[in-house]
Amino acid sequence: MNLLNGAAFGRMEGALQAAEMRQRVISNNVANSDTPHFKRSEVLFEELLEQSMGGNKPGHLTGNRTDQKHIAIGTGSAVMPKAMVITDETTSMNNNENNVDIDREMSLLAKNQLSYNLYIQQINHDVRMMRTAIEGRS
C-alpha cells in the first residue's frame, strides 16, 4: 500500500484543501466588511471529519479495510468529507445588517495561516520519509 494513498495522507490533503478554501472565504469576508447586508461565511471541515471518523465516543469500534472484499466495521472506511461553506444569515452586527467582525476575521485568518503552514510541513515530512525509505538513505 502506498503511503500517499493512505487514509492519514488523505485526511491531511483534505485539511490542506479546506485551509485553502478557508483563506478565500475569510478574505472575502474581510473585503466585504463594510458592504451593506453582507453576511459572513465560514468553512466547515474539521467538524465533518470528526463526525465521519466517529468522534471521540467511548466504546466506538472502527475497522480498517485492507481489501475491498472485507466487511466494513464502524465508520473507519467512511468517505472523506468535503469542506463546506456555510453563511451566517441569522446575525447582524451593524445598522446596515452586515455581520462581519473585522477583528475576529483577522484572527481567524492568522489561525488559518498557522494551520496551513502546519499541514504543508507535515505533508513535506511524509514525502521526505517516503523518499528516504525508497532510496534507502539514512
Residue pairs with C-beta under 8 A, 6 or more apart in sequence:
1 66
3 9
3 126
3 129
3 130
4 126
4 127
4 130
7 64
9 123
9 126
10 80
11 49
11 80
12 119
12 122
12 123
12 126
13 123
14 45
14 49
14 80
14 81
14 82
14 83
15 45
15 46
15 49
15 115
15 119
16 116
16 119
16 120
16 123
17 83
18 43
18 45
18 46
18 83
19 112
19 115
19 116
19 119
20 116
21 43
21 45
21 83
21 85
22 42
22 43
22 45
22 83
22 108
22 112
23 109
23 112
23 113
23 116
25 41
25 42
25 43
25 85
26 42
26 105
26 108
26 109
26 112
27 109
28 41
29 40
29 41
29 100
29 105
30 100
30 102
30 105
30 106
30 109
32 38
32 98
32 100
33 98
33 100
33 102
33 105
34 98
35 98
36 96
36 97
36 98
37 96
37 97
37 98
38 98
38 99
38 100
39 87
39 88
39 89
39 98
39 99
40 87
40 88
40 99
40 100
40 105
41 85
41 86
41 87
41 88
42 85
42 86
42 88
42 108
43 83
43 84
43 85
43 86
44 83
44 84
44 85
44 86
45 81
45 83
45 84
48 81
48 82
48 83
48 84
49 80
49 81
50 56
51 81
52 75
52 78
52 79
52 80
52 81
53 62
53 75
53 76
53 78
54 60
54 62
54 74
54 75
54 76
60 74
61 73
61 74
62 73
62 74
62 75
62 76
63 70
63 72
63 73
63 74
63 76
63 77
64 76
64 77
65 72
65 76
65 77
88 99
91 99
92 98
92 99
93 99
93 100
93 101
132 138
